[in-house]
């Protein structure tokens, strides 16, 4: 039988343990008995008892004497000594593992914001380091030291705005949270290739009819086998959304970095574009992740360009938008643009907020006043 302590035994090991002789001292104090009287009852020299009480082990012979002197069974003292020895070994082993865990945690802090990760995952900061890493490993589903080699870190593709300062550790932290959330929140229905387009069409139609909420979008995505969740933004991490290819299903995660329903809808459709065009679920070993950041959608990346076009065409077909933009919206007058966009929205039965957001995005006129963003519902 192995003498190595199990993880459960180490978790149940006390923080510190008193030597059995301390129990004897406590017993003497409780009884008001002197060491000289105890030595006499045990038929021992007082000097020998004094030396024993400084921390010597309880042997079977001593345990038998204690039973006679204190009327406490021999087995109690022998079991106390045995448990003490087990606890001492486990404490030493736990301390060794804590030192190893400390070194692992220190290495991890070079690539991830661990305090924030623990806080977001509700991992108690007062736990032993090894316990925290064990919980984290269980949530991630792989050894914590393998974090930097995971596909969702290595294979990420960004739609990124270089104007914004990015904290790479926070970025990795957010992606890790996104991956963990995607493992936990799974769609009820099976995903079938092509479902992303169906979901995009349904979301777009509902958006133009008005009154669509984020919960409505989540229900649509779930119906088509696509997971959806929200992870709040992190400092210096200008991520709007991401799509991850999990084992058997895709997952979309957003941040609510802007309280703008039209932006949220576009970001979700953009990620649906990645799922539709750049993910295949015929091979469970394949893993992809796409991350959207800020307004500057990369024109150099083919996959990002295709996902953009997918989102644009789902919301407003290319030919329709071309006709709308040929009606004189290049006039720089703010009031003229607003009036024209409202007229076009009504004429083509489109939601004004989505039309306005599309115009601002394509023209980069984000400071266009008179257009109040619709908050996320």
N, C-alpha and C positions, 0 to 999 in steps of 0.2 A: 504493500500500500504506500502511495506517495506521501511524503511528509511535507510537500510544498502546500502552502495555504492557498485555498481557493479565493477568488475575488470576493465572494460572499463573506468568507471568514475575515478577510482583511477589512471589509466595510464594517463588520461588527466588532472589530478590535477597538478597545477603549483608547482614548487619546493618551492616557497615562495609566499606570497600574502600580498599586502599593505592594511592597514586599510582604509576604505572609507574616513576618515578625512584627510588622506594624499593626496587624490585626491582634496579635498577642498583647502588645502594649496598650491598645485600645481596651482590650478585655480587662487588663489589670486596672486601668484607670476607672472603668465602669464599676468594678468590684471593690475598688479602694484597697487593692492588694499590692503589697510591695514586691520588688524583684527578689528580695531576700526570702520572703515567705514562699514565693513561687519556686525558688531554687530548692528550698527545703522540701516542698511537696513533690518536686521532681527528682529528689535525691541527687542534686547536682551542686557543685561548688558555685557560689555566687559569681565568682570571676568568670567561670565557664558560661554561665547563663548570660552574663553581661556581654560576653563576646558573641554568643549566639544571637542575641537580640539586635546586634549591629548589622545583621543581614545574612546570616548563614542559612543554608537550605534546611527544610524540615525533612529529616530522615524518618524511616519507619520507627526506629527506636525512640527518637524524640517525640514523634506523634503519639506513641503509646504512653510516654511519660506525661504528655499534655492531657491525654484523656483522663489519666489518674488525677492530675493536679486540678484540672478545670472542669471535669465531667463533660467534655466535648469529645465526641467519637474520633477515634484514630482516622477513620476514612475521611472525615471532614478536613483534617489537616493535610492529609496526603493529596486529596483532590484540590485543595487550595494551592498547594505547592505545584502540582501538575499544571493547573490552569494558569498560574503565574508564569511558568516556564513557556507555555504556549503563547501567552500574551506578549511576553518579552520578545520571542522570536518573530511574532507577527508584527509587532511595532517596528522592529528593526527592518523587516522586509518592506513594510509600508513606507518607512522613511526612505529606504533605498529607492522604491518606486516613485516616491515624491520627488526625490532629487532628479531622477530620470525624467519625470513629468515636467519638472521645472525647466530642464534643458529643452525639452520638446516645445513647451509653451514659448520659451524665449526665441526659438527658431521660427515658430509660427508668427510671432509678432512682427517679423520682417516682411511678411506678405499679407497679413490680415489684421484688422482692428479687433483683437480678441475681447477686450472689455465690452465693446459695443455689441459684438456677436453674442456674448454671454447674456447681455442685458436684453437684447431683442428675443433671444430664445428662452428667457426666464430661467437661466441656469444660475443658481444661487452662488454668489461670489464668495461666500464663506465656506463652501465645500473644499475638500482637499483638491489639489490641482488634478490628480489622477482621476478623481470622481468626475470633475468637470469635463476632462478630455474623454472619459468613457461615455458620458451622456452625449457629447458632441459627435463622437464616432458613431454611436447608435443612430443619431438623427441623420447623419450624412450617409451611412451605409458603407463606408470604406475607412481605412486607417487614416488618422488625422495627418500623418506625415506625408500622405499621398495627395494632399490638397492641391499643391501647385502643379501636379501632373494630370489633374482631372480634365476631361474634354471640355466641360463647361467653363474652364479657365483658359485652356490652351486654344480652343477652336472658336472662341467668340469672334464675331464679326460686328464692327461698330459702325453706326451712323452717328458721326461725332462732330462736334463743333470745337475746333481747336482754340477758339477764343476763350473758352472756359477752362479755368484751372481744375485739374482733376487729381484727387488723392487716390493713388492706385491701390493703397491698402483698403480704403473705404469701398472702392470699386469692387475689389475681390470679395469684401465682406458682403456687399449687396448681392453679388452673384451667388455666393454661398447660401445666403438666406433664400434667394430665389430658387435655388436647386432643392434645398430642404423643403420649402413650402410646396414645390412641385411634386416631391415625393409623398407628402402628406395629403395634399388635396388632389384627388383623382376624379376624373369624370365618371359618371354612372354608366354612360353609354360607350360602346366601342367606337374608336375612330376608324373611318374608312377613307382611303385616299380620295380626295375630291370634296370631302366634307367642309374643308376650310372655305372653299368658294361658296358653297351653299350657305354657310354661316354668314359670310361677308355680304352676300346678296340680301339675306333676311335682315341683318342689322342695318344695312344701308336703307332699305325700304322703310323700316320702322323709324329710322332717324329722320327721314324726310316727311313722314306722316306726322312727326312731332310727338313729344312726350316720352321718348325712350329714356329709360333709366339704366344705371349701371347694373342693377339687379336683373333687368330685362336682358341685357347683353350677356350676363353670366348664364342665364337660363338657356339662351340660344346656343352659346358655346358648349354648354354641358350636353345639350340635346344632340350635338354633332360630335361628341366624344372629345371635346377640348377643355382642359382644365383652365380655370381663371382664378387669380388671386391678386391682392394688392400688398406691396411691401413699401412702407413709407420711405421717403428719400433719406439719404445720408449726406452729411456736409461734404462739399466739393466732389459730389458724385452726380453730374448732370445727366442721369439716366431717366428717360421717360418710360420705357417699356422694354421687355425682352421676350423672346420665344425660345423655349427649350424643347428638344426632342427627347422625351423620356422613353422608357421601355414600353412600347405599345400605344402611347398616346402623346399628343403635344400639349404644352402648357404655355399660357400667356400670363405674364406678370407685369403690372403697371405700378407707378409710384405716386400718382396724384401730385406731381411736382408743380403742376399748374391746375388750378381749379377751373378748368375749361372743358365743357362737355364735348365740344366739337374737336378739340385737340385730342381728347381721350379716344373718341370714336376713330379718328384718323390713325392714331397710334395702334389701336387694336386691329384695324384693317391692314395696316402695314405689316404687323406680325402675322396676320392670317395669310398675307401674301408670301411670306417666308415659308409658312407651313405648307401652303398649296404648291409653291414652285421649287422649294429647296429642301424639303424633307420627304423621306420615303420610309414608310413603316413596314415594309416587307422584310427589312433586316433589323432585328432588335438590337444588334451590336453597334449600329450606327448611332452617332450622337452629334447633334448640331446645336449651336446656340447663337442667336442674333440679338444684339443689344442696340437700342435706339437712344440717341442722345442729342438733345437740343433741336434747333430748327434747321440746322445746316445738314440736310440729308445728302450724303456723299454722292457726287455725280461720277466719281471715278470707279466706284465699286459696282460691278455688274449686278450682283445679287441685291444690293441695296436699291439700285436704280429700278430693278424689276419689281421689288416689293413696293416701292413708291408708286410706280405706274399702276400696279394692281389696286392699291388703295384709292388712288385718284379715279380710276375708271369705275371702281365699285360705287363710289359716292356720286360721281358725275361723269358719265361716259365721255370719252375723248371728243367725239364729234359734237356733242351737246356743249361742252365747255368751249370748244373752238368757236362755235356760233355765238355763244354768249360774249366771249371776249372780243368778237369782231364788231361789237355794237358801239364802240367808242369809250370803253372804260379806261383808255390810256390817258384821258384828260386828267390832269393832276389836281383838279379842284376836289377837295374833300367832300363837299356837299354833293357835287355831281356824281362822284363815285358811289356814295351811299345811296342816292336816289336811283341810280342805274342798277346797282346790285339788288335793291329791293324789288324793282320792276322785273328784273330778269328772274329772280327767285319765284315771284308770283307767276310769271309767264310759263316757266318750265316746271312748276309745281315742286320746287325744291325748298329745303329749309334755309332760311336766310342766314342763320348763324354758320351753317356749314359752307355756304357759298362765300360769305364774308371771310371766314377763316381760310378757305382755299385761295381766295384772292390775296389776302395778306401774305400767305406763305409763298405764293408764286411771285409776287411783286416785292417781297421783303419789306412791305410797308406795315410793320407791326405796330407802329405808333398812330395808325389811322384812327382818329377819334370819332366818337359818335356811334361806335359799335361796342355794345356791352356784351362781354363774354357770358355765355350761359353756364352757370356753375354745374358741377357734377351732381347729378341727382341720384 
